[in-house]
Amino acid sequence: MERNDVIKDSILHNAQNLFQTYGLRKTSMEDIAKAMGKGKSTLYYYYTSKEDIFREVLQKELEEVFSKTKIAVDTAKTAEEKLKTFGVTKITVLGNMINLYRLVFGDLMEKPTCWNTLFNEYDLQETNLIASILSYGISNNEFKISCKKEMDLLPSIIVSCFRGLERDYFTNKLPGLENRIGSISTLFVEGLKK
């Protein structure tokens, strides 16, 4: 690994810990530099602001959530299992990041335009994954053929439903969801089945 990569990884790792502990608003470039044992000039060489660092930390975390979710989905055999696995895995993986999510949720809502591109890319990845699951289910005669007519909108609706569940889970509106997401995923699947 190159020296620049090692330093960037150190910045991101230390910043992630601070963001998880104090949130974006209460974490400064000085805090990150101090945690690394470096001067602020080192941070400014690689990043223009703490928001840039946070954006990269968040992108890394979103990529990890998607990667783990996709791996789990790919190991499932049937479309029904894949769709259930999507919901369960996402909530489980995100649950491990719950402190970061809860702390920064308010920060993200204050300046949503800063993060829209990142979340739109992540949303597109998830929508495409759901579309592939639905197509797989239709071609294997697991899901109704009528779903095919709705493929322009159905994947986005499913992703939005899961996203709403995630949001409410992380804002403590749905305590215990992680134990019941499998049942909720079954409800989605039952509506799609032949």
GIURQUI-V7978 format. One record per pair of residues at least 6 apart in sequence whose ideal C-beta (glycine too) atoms are under 6 Angstrom apart, sorted by sequence separation. I is the first residue (numbers start at 1). J is the second residue. If there is no record, write none. Layout:
((I/J) (I/J))
This chain:
((33/39) (47/53) (76/82) (137/143) (168/174) (33/40) (108/115) (19/27) (169/177) (18/27) (73/82) (76/85) (138/147) (30/40) (33/43) (138/148) (29/40) (32/43) (73/85) (18/31) (72/85) (73/86) (29/43) (15/32) (72/89) (14/32) (69/89) (14/35) (29/50) (69/90) (14/36) (131/155) (68/93) (130/155) (10/36) (65/93) (127/155) (130/158) (127/156) (130/159) (24/54) (127/159) (126/159) (61/97) (8/46) (15/53) (16/57) (15/57) (12/57) (147/192) (143/192) (83/133) (144/194) (82/133) (79/133) (79/136) (79/137) (59/118) (66/125) (62/122) (80/142) (79/142) (102/170) (101/170) (87/162) (20/99) (20/100) (23/103) (24/104) (23/104) (25/107) (24/107) (95/178) (91/178) (91/181) (88/181) (87/181) (88/182) (87/185) (84/185) (83/189) (80/189))
